[in-house]
């Protein structure tokens, strides 16, 4: 087969002058091009087979990634269907200006998460340190982590309390807006008014959340006071530490928007899967392009061999039975991927002369 560095006409001369191979030596002008074509097909198949395993692996990876992306998209769609009415109601209430009637501070979602994470970490650390001193242990043992978890529980209760208070404020604002719209004091689109549904807040749930938060806060103050009893820490420091959960409640009260009920969006995992899919598809295209480039190069070399073989056989007086050489100034070749490469007659003659001298 043809390899880089071989001189043009090597295979053609072997098919004509090779000794010891009766089939090739006795082959006629019609059989030798067929032998050459068989060698070409074998070499092309060898090139394609060399990358078939890599291509199959990439195709399996692409199929797996697409299946995972579709599965996650279906789960998001099911979650969106469950909160579809809440999302629509939130959009309608924002359209009539309910956000202007509730305490609200605009802050990006990422910044809000950072603020709440800092407050949660601060509560965790303060409770953990105080509980460790209370239990008279050092390092980061079970007592330290138990105190930290207590601090996290206080923080979560405070956030839930802030959400409950905000929901109660929203319900009052909605009730007042509907009353103003019905009385003509507030201009509102009648079609929108018919679709609006007033939110309901539970006094029992709010009272229960507040009671849990207060009990946890009192327990936290006791832990801190007992944990610092043997130290020189004053009551002001203990009071300052006790206010940390209240700070979280106040911050979340202003940052939380109960009307913001958007549909679930792709998260970091979804974006990572999409990047992996794009990378795998790009790699598969590169592999396919490299294979086609190698195949095109092989086919071009064999076209030259066919042309040289045809000329050599004509010089030997053998009957010309192929259509490789036609009248005119060019020698068309076998179509490859819908394209036909042409070899200039002058260049071909130079190549043949070089092959004969070698």
Phi, psi and omega in degrees: 000165184281138176226160179300136180097346177289141180284145179301137179094001182299309180294322180299315180292324178296319180294336182264317190251358185297132182256140178100354178242096187296320182299318180284319183295322182269358182293146179273183182294339180271333184278322184300315176300328178292321177298318179297320179294323178296319177297320178297313181297322179295319180291321177296317179296325178296318179295315181294323180290332181295333181247003182296323181294315178297318179296321179294321178296317178294320179296320178294320178296318179297316179297319180294317180294318178297321179296317180294318179297317179295321180296316179293324178295322177294321178294320176297322179295321177294319177295322178297323180294326180291326183252018183302314182294321179294321178297316180294318178295320177299320179294318180294317180293325176293327181293335179263003172089031181289338181294334179286350183252008177232150178296124186210138175231122183287126178208139180299150183300320180295317179295322178297318179296322179295315180299311181295324178295321178295316179296319179295317179296322179295316177297318179301312185292317182296314179294320181297315180296317182294319181291326178294321177292320179298319180277358179055051177235156178244166180076203183244062181277188180302322181296323179296315180291327177296318176296321178296320178294325175297319177296320177296321178298319177297319180296315180296319178297322178294319178296317178298321178296318178298319178295320179295317177298318180295322178294323177294319177296319179297318180298320178294320179294320178295316180299318179293320180295319179294321178294318178295321179293320180291329180274355180085004179280344179231125180280126183214141178298126182302323180295319178292320180301323180291335183269344183289137178238127182286135177285155178239136176247144182261118178294325180295315179296319180294318180294319180295318179296319179295320180296316179298318181296316181294318179298316178295322179295316178298317177298322178295319178296319178297318179298317181294317182294319178290324181289337181249013183295323182274006182248180182268011181291132181272176180293334180295321179293319179297318178296321178297318178293325180291338181279350182301313177298324178293327176297319178297321178297314182295318180295313181292330178298324181271333183273329184285132177242107182292346178274349180276091178234068182283160179292150179302133181249160176302135181259195183297323180295318179297316180294324178294319178296321179294322177294319177296320179296314179297321179294317180294318178295321178295319179296320179295320178295322179295316179298316180297319179294321178296319179297314180296326177294318178295319180296318179297322178294318178297314181297324178296317179296321179289331175296321177295317179298319179296319180295317179295319178300318180296318180292319180298318180291325176294321178294331179277358179082013179283153183291132182274114184241000179258167178250027181290324183253117179244171176290155180112193186260000182228158179244104180288157183242177178291134181300139178231113180057039176084001181240150180241117178275141181241139181250123180294137183299319182297315179296322180296319179297320177298318180297319180296318179298319178296320179296322181289322179294330180282000000 
